[in-house]
Amino acid sequence: MISVRHLTKHYRVHEKDPGLLGSLRSLLHRRHHDVVAVSDVSFDLADGEMVGFLGPNGAGKTTTLKMLSGLLYPTSGEVTVNGFVPQRRERAFLSTVTLVMGQKQQLQWDLSPADSLLVSKAIYGISDADYRQRLGELTELLEIGKVLRKPVRKLSLGERMKCEIAAALLHRPSVLFLDEPTIGLDVSMQQNVRRFFADYNRRHGATVLLTSHYMSDVTALAKRVLVIDGGELIFDGDLQGLVERAAPWKLLKLQCSEPLDRGRIERFGTVELCDGLRASLRVPRKAVTETASAILAHLPVEDIAIEDIPIEEVIAEVFRAERRVKVQAAEGATPR
Ligand SMILES: Nc1ncnc2c1ncn2[C@@H]1O[C@H](COP(=O)(O)OP(=O)(O)OP(=O)(O)O)[C@@H](O)[C@H]1O
């Protein structure tokens, strides 16, 4: 169980003008300002839940994950992870959690993954029998048998990432914080890694909080999402609920037997595309079935497909809407 209450993090940033003069001035008069990276965030995660953590660049995702895994002290607020306060970094806590950061390498460059895994075995005090069993399982699931003995610097990005994951999970953590675990991987490798985490969650009942800019990671692994923007939590709930709230339409894609002009299809919905034999319309979710029937009855349509708005667009719309609300609130507050 993870409990997060009013979690807030401010970074103190040192300001310096450019150039030598700027450096000298900053030695004499140090100026600072505070960056609010995370502001009053609260949520709970139940044991075994897999939850997506979404937000645009700089929203506060990594900062939150670092506080949850005990790498950063919160400015205020409380966090408990399986009953532990992360920043105390107790041994029992550290053997419960792991943080996988796709953008940061944790394996030693000149050693082989096998050597780094042996170091982890010693650090976590894993018995020989457990080590053999876990290494066997990770090697099989991640298909890394052939690369374990090569120096890390000679591995491809995908091979390295899979070895990073093996090293991060050797101590069999029950809480996984995954920060962009598939970044830079090709599509098939992304799928392998996703499948691996889904499998790990099933086998070991692990709780997983995952950030990714690849929406397919999130849709494949998480039913529930937390959405953060400008350090504030703006949504916590079902991914499908978010889609329905932010995008109450569907797309009707038409393939026609003769070219259509815009005027003929406009009455059925908002035209997104009208290009010779192909057209696509945005239609309110509730009216999809009757609109599709009307189109089939009145237009020379050979094929019709009903699709959800791509999830990337839905999320982008959530952020746009949130910013509009903030701008309106700020404008309302400005004295005239
Ligand atoms: N060490 C730091 N010192 C000062 N500011 C920081 C530091 N780390 C992050 N920030 C700032 O805090 C805010 C949140 O950053 P964070 O890395 O948590 O965002 P993020 O959601 O993980 O972004 P991304 O998706 O780009 O990785 C940003 O404005 C960032 O510039």
The ligand as an ORCA input file, in Angstrom:
! r2SCAN-3c Opt
* xyz 0 1
  N      17.455     19.246     -9.479
  C      16.599     20.190     -9.889
  N      16.822     21.487     -9.596
  C      15.968     22.456     -9.987
  N      14.825     22.215    -10.683
  C      14.553     20.946    -11.006
  C      15.416     19.865    -10.634
  N      14.882     18.692    -11.092
  C      13.745     19.041    -11.718
  N      13.542     20.381    -11.669
  C      12.378     21.135    -12.188
  O      11.213     20.603    -11.544
  C      10.138     20.506    -12.475
  C       9.652     19.043    -12.529
  O      10.684     18.243    -13.100
  P      10.537     16.656    -13.272
  O      11.843     16.149    -13.772
  O      10.015     16.074    -12.016
  O       9.412     16.572    -14.408
  P       8.947     15.340    -15.302
  O       7.466     15.348    -15.274
  O       9.646     14.085    -14.857
  O       9.462     15.769    -16.741
  P       9.936     14.877    -18.016
  O       8.708     14.223    -18.571
  O      10.485     15.940    -18.927
  O      10.975     13.918    -17.522
  C      10.667     21.042    -13.790
  O      10.317     22.388    -13.869
  C      12.168     20.899    -13.674
  O      12.846     21.875    -14.430
*
